[in-house]
């Protein structure tokens, strides 16, 4: 069976009776089975997906199907789905079954999407390579000796390897955009508050945001249109009306784009990625857009600020996993104190324990003002700096990561080296701005390269429509 790159292509094939949804689901199931070595899925909903396909095939014939009919999608293993297991890829939640669905899952199902399984990720979304998962690393389909990126590595590889049409991931500091870049697909982080976090297992509550990973801009726009919007279960979800993103993909006029001198000329930036950045600057100028240099003097502060704040929030959020209420409980526990200590020690992986301890330290008496309070002030400065740039420009163009996907195990031993890989993605997360990764080329090592666009708050419509221009000028080049 042929591969489909968009929901429109799937729906067109179904409308001409050359394809049924059941056939499509069976094809994906076959591909998942044939690509188990990639380790993208931690669970596949085989029987359920086939039954749903049969049901939605009937709805399509009756003309009663939702706008996502034909969309076969995977969800990251930190997104709750009623009566299904969810573990955040951690031993501490082994065997846990969710008693309710997240808002994003409910909205997908209401429009007749088929959820085919749950996808591997870094444990509690903490990692940039999908190597901290309890279930083992996810392999990059372009080169299985390389990492997939993280933390939504399973989501990116599932789309990259055509194991499903699209996937949902979560982005805390780049966890949708960076794996999308490493795998050559589209990854969107919406504005903080644009999508409900209800039913998402929290890592850092003032950062986490659900976003789609897709093969096309059109599918990213449609998925955002479905999952976005006000939610009575999430006080941080905005009541700003949701635009009809899928019908607003024609960018009008010429854009004003800033590129950050500090990122383009960063010492750690791969020369080929720098050259591709410069090529895109030239292509955009040739297309009539204004592209100018801007300055972001706080670049050296974004990674430490991000890790102080997110580890502090993680320390608080993960306190609930105590071996008492649900999830893993150590068989060696003999009393309440040993239950807490042994269950958490045995249930959490090394990276999660590292971040909990760091977060507890920065929140502790005597250090709170020196670290956490100061980081909050720097976060405001970063936000103000980026908003000032965006008051003069429509978008900011920058790399997603300093390099392409690296070798498995290469950066696990030194967490600081791994953390520094986030240097180009955490600005948008610290400031709550929307950002997207667009696949624009290939490195001489045959690995994908994606570039990143940051937009104005709640201007996902502009960001998505201009991303199509960026994608198209690279196809023509």
N, C-alpha and C positions, 0 to 999 in steps of 0.2 A: 504493500500500500504506500502511496506517495506521502511525503511529509507536508504538513501544513504550517505556514508561517504566521497565520492570523486567524482570528475568529471569523472574519468575513469570508475567507477562503473555505473554511469548514462549512459555514452556513450555505455558501453558494453550491458546494458539492452535495450537501443534503437536499437542497431545493431542487436539484436536477435528478435526484434519486440515484446518483452514482455513489452515494455513501450513506450509511445509517450511523447514528450515534453509537449503537451497539458495536458495529464493526470498528469504529474509531477507538472506542474504549478497549476492545480486545487487542487492537494493534498496539496501543500504548502498554497494555499489560504484557504483551509479548516482548516489547522492547525493554521494559523494566526487568523482566526475567533474564533477558540476554545481557543486560548491563549491570548485573548485581555487583560486579567487581568495583563499580564506581562508588558504591555505598551511599547513594543519594537518599534512598528511602529507608526509614526505620520500620515502617509498616505500610502495607498496601491493602486497600479496602477492596479486594477482588470481587467478591460476590455482591457487595453493596453497590459498587460502581456499575456493574453489569445490569443489576436490577433498576438502578436509576436511569441508565441509558435507555432501557426498554420503555420505561415510563415516559421519559421526555421525548422519545421518538413518537409516541402516540400523541403527546401534547403538540408537537410540531405539526403533525398531520391535521390535528384539530384546529390549529391556528391559535392555541392558547399558551404557547411556550413563552418564557421570559426572555429578556434581552441577552442573557448569557447562555442560552440553549446552544449546545455545541462546544462550550468551554469546558475542557477537562483540566483541572487545576490541582496542584499539590499545595499543602499548607505546612509551614515551618512547625517544628515540634515544640513550639512554645505558644501555640494558638489553640485555645480550648474548643473542642467539638463534642457536644453532648453524647454521652454513652460511648465515647472513644477514648483510648489511652492518650495521655500527653505527659511528657517527662522533661521537657527542656533539655533533652539529651543528657540527663544526669541520673546517676544511680540513686540519688536521694528521692527521686520520684518514680522509681521503678514500680511498675504495676498499678500506678494511679490512673483511675478513670474519671474523666470530667463529668460533673453532674449538670452542667449547663454549657451552652455554646457561646462563644465570643460574638460580639455584635457583627464583626466582619464576616464570620461564617454564616450567621443568620441571613445577612444581606446577600451573600453569594447564593445560598440555597433558594432564597426567595425569587431569584432571577434565573433559576434552573441551571446553575453551574453544577458540574459533577466533581466532587472532591475525591481524588483517586488514592490519596494516602498522605501520611505525614512524613516530613522531610528532615533529614539529619541537619544538625547545626552545632556550633560550638556550645559547650555546656553553659546553660543559662545565658546564651548569646554573648559569652565573654571570650572573645578571641578574634583574630583576623585571618585565620587560615583553615578553619574547621578541623583542627587537630586536637582540640580539647574535649571533643564529644566522647561520652561514655561508650558510644557505639563504634568508635574508631573514625579515622579521617575520611573525608570525601575526596575522591580523586578528580582532577581536572580532565574532562573528556578530550581536550585538545592534546594533552600529554599527561599520561597517568603517573609520571614521576613528579608532577608539580601539584601544588596545593590548589584548592578550588577558590580560595578566599573565604572570608568569614565575616560575621558569624553565619550568614544565610547561605553557606556553601552548597548545601543540599538543594536548596531552592534554585540557585543559579545553574548547577550542573543538570538538574532535572529538565530545565528548559533548553540548555545548551545541547544535551544529548537526545532531545526529542522524546523524553519520557512522559511528558505532559505538555500541553500548549502554553501554560502559564503557571506561575507560583506566587504565593504570598510569602514575604519575608518580613523581618523587622529590622529597622535601622536605628541604632543608638548613637553610633559614631562613624557610620559608613558601612554598616553591615548588610545593606542592600546594594549600595553603589559599588563598593570595592569588588565583591564577588561577581557582580554583573560585568564589571570591566575585565576581570580575569578570565571570564568565560565567554565574552563576546556577545552579550545580550543587553537588553535595556533594563535599567533598574532605577526606580523612582522613589525618593524619600519626600513625602508630602510635608507641607508646613506643619509644625507641631500644633496639634489640636484639630487638624483637618479630618483625621480619621480616629474613631473611638479606640481607646486602649482597653475597653471592657473585655475581659476574657483573655487578655494577653498576660502570660507569666512575666512579671516585672523583673527587669534588670535595674534600670535607672529611670524612675518615673517621670522626671522632667525632661527626658531625652527620647525615650522609646517612641517609635512611630512605625505603624504598619505600612508597607509599600509593595507594589506589584513588581514582579520580574517577568518580562515578556520578550517575545521576538520582534514585536513591532510597537511603535509609538501609539498606534491606534488602539491596540489592546490595553496598553498601560492607561490610556485616557479613559477607556470604557470601564475598566476595573475600578479606577479611582472614582469615577462617577457613581458606581454602585456602592462602594464601601464607605465613601465619605459622608460627612454630615453629622448633625446634632444627635446626641444620644443621652437619654435621661440617666443612664447608668455610669456616665463618665463626665464629671464636672469640668474637665479640661477640653472636652470636645466642643468646638465652636458652633454657635448658632448661625454663623454667616451662611447664606444659601449656597448650595452646591451648583456650580455652573454645569451646563451640558457639554462637558469636556470633549466628548467624542464628535460633536458637531462644530467645534470651535478650533479646528486644527489647521486653519489657513491663516498664517501670520500676515498681517497687513502692514505694508510700509517697510521701512528699513530700521534695523535695531541699532541701539548704542550699546556696545559691549566693552567691558573692562577686562583686562587680563592683569594678574598680579605679578609685578616684577619679582617679588620675593619667591614666588613659586616657579616661575619660568627659569630663573637663574639660580635656583637652589642647587647646592653642590651635590646633593644626593640624587638628583633627577637623572634618570637614564637618558643618555644622549639621543637615542632614537625617539623617545617620548617627547623630549624637548623639540626635536626637529619636526615631529608631527604636530605639536602645539603651534610652532611657528608657521608651518604649512597651512594649518587651519585659520590662523590669524590672516594670512595672505589671501586665502580663498574667500573668507568672509568679506574682506575689504574689496576684493575683485567683484564680489556679488553686490556691492553698493552699501554695505553696512559700515558703520563707524566702529573701529576697534582701537582702543587707546590703552596705554599703560596706566595702571593705578597702583597705589602703594598700600601695603598692609603690614605695618611695622611690628605687629603683634604675633607674627607667625611662630616665633620661637616659644611663645607662651601657650599656644593652643593645646598642645599635647599634655603638658603638666596640669593645666587648668581642667581639661576634660577628665583626666584620670583621678584627680583629687575629688571632683564632684561626683563622678559616676561610681567610684568605689565607695564613697560615703553613702550614696543612695542604695547601692547594692548591699552594704552592711546592714542597713535598716530593713530592706525588702526581704532579704534571705534569712532574717532572724526567725521567721515563722517555721522554717524547716528544722524541726527539733526531734524527730523520731517518735513523737507522741501522737500527733493528730492524724497523720497520713504519711504514706511513702515509706522509705527504708527505715528500719529500726535494727540496730546492731544486736546480733544474737549474744554478744558478750556483755550486754548491759545488765546490771544487777540492782540499780536504784535510779532515782530521777537524775542525779548529776551524771552518772556514767551513761545513762540513756542519751542525754544531750551531747556529751563529749564524744562518745564512741560513734554514735549515729552520724553526727556531722563530720567527724574525722574520716570515717569510712565511706560516707555517702557523697561527699563533695570531692571533686577532682582538684589537682594542684593549683590550677589557675584561679578557680573560684575561691579556694581557701586564701590564696595570695591577695585577691582583691577584697575579700571580706576583712582580712587583717589590716590591710592598708586603709580601708574605709573606716574601720573602728578606731584606728590610730588618729586619723585626721579629725575625727569627731570627738576625741577624748578631751577631758579637762586639761587645760594648759596648752593644747595644740589647736583647738577649734578656731580661735582668732587668727593664729599664725598661718593656717592652711585653708580650712574650709571657708571661713568668712572672706579671706583675701581672694580666694579663687572665685567666689561669687562676684566680687567687685571687678575682677579681671574679665569675667564672663560678660558683664555689662559693657565694659570697654570694647571687647571684641564685637559684641552686637552693635554697638553704636558706630564702630568703624565700618563694618560691612553695610549697615543701613545708610551711612553717609555716602559710600560708593554707589549704592543702588538708588540714591536720590538723584544721581547724575546719569546713571546707566540703567539699561533694562536688565542686563544679565552680567554675571561674572564667569569667565571661562578659565578653567584651570585643570590640571591633571587629576585623576582619581587617586593614583598611588605613584610613588617614586619609581617603581619598577613594574615589570610584568610578574606573573605568578612565579614564585620561587620553589626550590626543591622541597619535597616533604622532609620535615625534621630539621631544616636548615636554620630556622630562627627560634625554635622552641626552647633552646637552652638559655637564651638571654632575653628575658621578657621586655627589657628596655628597647632592644632592637626591634622587636615585634611591635611595641607600642608606637614607635616612631614612624611605622608604616601608615599610621592614621593621620599624618600631618596635613594632608590635603582634604580630608573629608570631615574632620571634626568641627571646622569653622561653622558650617551650615547647621550642624547639630547643636553647638553651643548657642547659636543665635536663633534657632527654631525656624530657619528659612528652608524653603523647598529646594531640592537639588536633584539632578538626574544624571545618570551615566549613560552615554551614547557610544556604541561601538563604532570606531572610526578607522580602524586599520589593524595591521598585523606587524609584529616585530620580526626582525630577521631570525629570531629563535622560533618562529612560527606560532607564537602565542598572541592572543588578542590584546588590543589596546583600546581602552575607552577613555574618552574625555568627559569632563564634568561641567555642567552649567548650574549655577546658583541663581535663583530668581527672587523676586520680591515676595514678601509674605502674602500668602494666599493667592499668588498669581501663577498657580499651576497651569492655567489655561495658556498663558503666554509662554511659559516654560516648555510645555508639551508641543505647542505649535512651532516654536522656534527650533526645538530639537529636531523636528522633521526637516527643517532647512539644513541644519548641521549634518544630518544623516545623508541628505540628498547631495549636498555639494561634495561630500567625500565619495559617494558612489560614482559621481561624474569625474572626479579627479583621476 
